[in-house]
Amino acid sequence: MNQRQTEFGNDITVVIPTRNRCQELTRALDSLVAQTDSDFEVIVCDDGSTEDIAAVTHKYAETLRIRLLRIENSGGPGRARNLGIDSAQTTWISFLDSDDWWFPTRIKRLKASLTLEDDVIHHQLRVERADRNTEAIPAHSSLLGAPLDVADPAMHMIRFGNPLATSATTVRKKLLQEVGGFNVTDLIEDFDAWLRLACHGARFKRLPEVLGAYWAGGDQLSKVSVRQYQRYRNLFDHQLTLLPERYRAYAQSNFSYLLGSYALQLNLPSTQDHFCQISLAQEPRLWSKAKLKLLRMKLSSIFKK
């Protein structure tokens, strides 16, 4: 754990990256107007929209302390979020994706929980789907956001994945800037940021409440896409160059298992290569699961002939 002095404050900026999605952005901003504690700033970061985002934010000039910043299309939310972070003048940055929204007591509950000993505060979100499909992933009415082992949050994320939904996460601005903000390359930028914060010594606290909603729409499928597989691969390749030595063997095995599972779903030839990088000594459970998946894959191939 890094030893450092930390400033205290409960002043918050809500950073909302958006590209088009005027209707969804309106819903998100309406949820901020409805907050029972209205003392916060809002920065909407327009990432090269072709829709008139300024017309939307102008409607909230009298009900929110809102600013609109615009950049040309950067190809992802990372650069837009960084713009909002750098422009904020508050102790805390709270992220809200433009298609998500918060419940009315969210800001009040967040402020009540902030202490000098915290760096990252997170909670759960309820999944909302237009098709109300309870079989899809993520399923309608399911919850996003898992408990995090705060004794070693980096190891927990390496072994169990990303427990923090971006729209449920609030981070101390100073610390987020120290780790370089969000990565702007084509990877899972939020997971990458949380891992870097954890390795930097950030102190995580989970509020055991559902304080907002995650909009899954109706077009998200349970099967992973090739682009998502590649973004995870980029993330893991990047993290294996950054993680402290004590984590790397576990990270190699856990990352390889996830990538192998994705590659298997997509019927990619890299499936076996990923699974072969899992260490029996470090992760016997994952090693066994991978061997079983490979066996099933081979049997399925035989029966198809």
Buried (B, 14 or more C-beta within 10 A) or exposed (E): EEEEEBEEEBBBBBBBBBBBBBEBBBBBBEBBEBBEBEEBBBBBBBBBBEBEBEEBBEEBEEEBBBBBBBBEEBEBBBBBBBBBBEBBEBBBBBBBBBBBBBBBBBBBBBBEBBEEEBBBBBBBBBBBBEEEBEEBEBBBEBBBBBEBBEEBBBBBBBBEEBBBBBBBBBBBBBBBBBBEBBBBEBBBBBBBBBBBBBBBBBBBBBBEBBBBBBBBEEEBEEEBEEEEBBBBBBBBEBBEEBBEEEBBEBBBBBBBBBBBBBBBBBEBEBBBEBBEBBBEEBBEEBBEBBEEBBEEBEEEEEEEE
